Amino acid sequence: MKTLRTISIMAALAVMLLCTSNSQAQDQSALEVIMARTSIRSFTGEPVSREKLETILKAGMAAPSAMNIQPWRFVVVTDKEKISKVFGTRSKMFTTAGAVIVVCGQTTVMRKPYGQPDAPATETPNMFWYEDCSAAAQNILLAVKALGLGAVWTAGYPGEQRVAPIAEVLGIPENVKILCVIPVGVPAENPNPKDKWKPDNIHWEQW
Ligand SMILES: Cc1cc2nc3c(=O)[nH]c(=O)nc-3n(C[C@H](O)[C@H](O)[C@H](O)COP(=O)(O)O)c2cc1C
């Protein structure tokens, strides 16, 4: 009786293990996602769920950040009419996106002067904002790919003129800059990732 019970427990454990390894096999590894990502500029027009967008933004916010200031801010537009109105003049690809994520960075931070713990905090420039926000944007592109969606980084900073109308209509404050604008959606194209492996770009041990 005891042996039978042990055998059935072991069988149940084996099934659980098999199920786990199967579901892991279905998941793409981080390296697979990185190597398979490519810019997508054509979308079916289907919406992207709030749940997926929050997963994507969570990945963005998991990026490294100098002094952990986390200067990233995101404006997410999902309303079809608004997407066409705000981004449609920039490029036609936006009009078929399910959502648009505007990756912004707070360029200043409230900080006490160094070595003066009793002094009041004042607004000081955060010179690392665009590095942090670039890391967040890349995480966003990878999360999009991992969810079977597509996206492309379109330029913002430092070409501020190009995005000034977007900043104005979205009400983005003065000390917040647009790093990039990312249309996200169900891909309507399936380009092969570019092979960018160039060993000549590497200098082992010494340039
Ligand atoms: C800083 C930056 C700005 C970019 N700006 C644009 C843009 O304005 N429009 C666009 O279609 N793609 C833009 N891209 C996407 C690049 O064209 C694309 O990443 C590059 O051609 C490599 O292709 P891949 O992303 O498929 O690997 C930009 C990418 C970066 C990193």
The ligand as a MOL file (V3000), in Angstrom:
LIG
                    3D

  0  0  0     0  0            999 V3000
M  V30 BEGIN CTAB
M  V30 COUNTS 31 33 0 0 0
M  V30 BEGIN ATOM
M  V30 1 C 17.8910 56.4450 -31.8270 0
M  V30 2 C 17.0860 55.7320 -32.9010 0
M  V30 3 C 16.2650 56.4670 -33.7350 0
M  V30 4 C 15.4840 55.8260 -34.6910 0
M  V30 5 N 14.6150 56.5650 -35.4450 0
M  V30 6 C 13.8010 55.9490 -36.3220 0
M  V30 7 C 12.7960 56.6930 -37.0100 0
M  V30 8 O 12.6210 57.8830 -36.7880 0
M  V30 9 N 12.0170 56.0260 -37.8940 0
M  V30 10 C 12.1470 54.6880 -38.1420 0
M  V30 11 O 11.4030 54.1520 -38.9530 0
M  V30 12 N 13.0750 53.9440 -37.4690 0
M  V30 13 C 13.8990 54.5380 -36.5750 0
M  V30 14 N 14.8060 53.7940 -35.8450 0
M  V30 15 C 14.9190 52.3540 -36.0750 0
M  V30 16 C 16.1760 52.0230 -36.8860 0
M  V30 17 O 16.0120 52.4430 -38.2130 0
M  V30 18 C 16.4200 50.5040 -36.8020 0
M  V30 19 O 16.5950 50.1210 -35.4720 0
M  V30 20 C 17.6520 50.0990 -37.6040 0
M  V30 21 O 17.4180 50.2530 -38.9920 0
M  V30 22 C 18.0490 48.6500 -37.3360 0
M  V30 23 O 16.9860 47.7740 -37.6650 0
M  V30 24 P 16.3440 46.7830 -36.6080 0
M  V30 25 O 15.7320 47.6030 -35.5030 0
M  V30 26 O 15.3060 46.0390 -37.3940 0
M  V30 27 O 17.4230 45.8950 -36.0980 0
M  V30 28 C 15.5870 54.4150 -34.8740 0
M  V30 29 C 16.4120 53.6850 -34.0250 0
M  V30 30 C 17.1400 54.3240 -33.0470 0
M  V30 31 C 18.0020 53.4990 -32.0990 0
M  V30 END ATOM
M  V30 BEGIN BOND
M  V30 1 1 1 2
M  V30 2 1 2 3
M  V30 3 2 2 30
M  V30 4 2 3 4
M  V30 5 1 4 5
M  V30 6 1 4 28
M  V30 7 2 5 6
M  V30 8 1 6 7
M  V30 9 1 6 13
M  V30 10 2 7 8
M  V30 11 1 7 9
M  V30 12 1 9 10
M  V30 13 2 10 11
M  V30 14 1 10 12
M  V30 15 2 12 13
M  V30 16 1 13 14
M  V30 17 1 14 15
M  V30 18 1 14 28
M  V30 19 1 15 16
M  V30 20 1 16 17
M  V30 21 1 16 18
M  V30 22 1 18 19
M  V30 23 1 18 20
M  V30 24 1 20 21
M  V30 25 1 20 22
M  V30 26 1 22 23
M  V30 27 1 23 24
M  V30 28 2 24 25
M  V30 29 1 24 26
M  V30 30 1 24 27
M  V30 31 2 28 29
M  V30 32 1 29 30
M  V30 33 1 30 31
M  V30 END BOND
M  V30 END CTAB
M  END
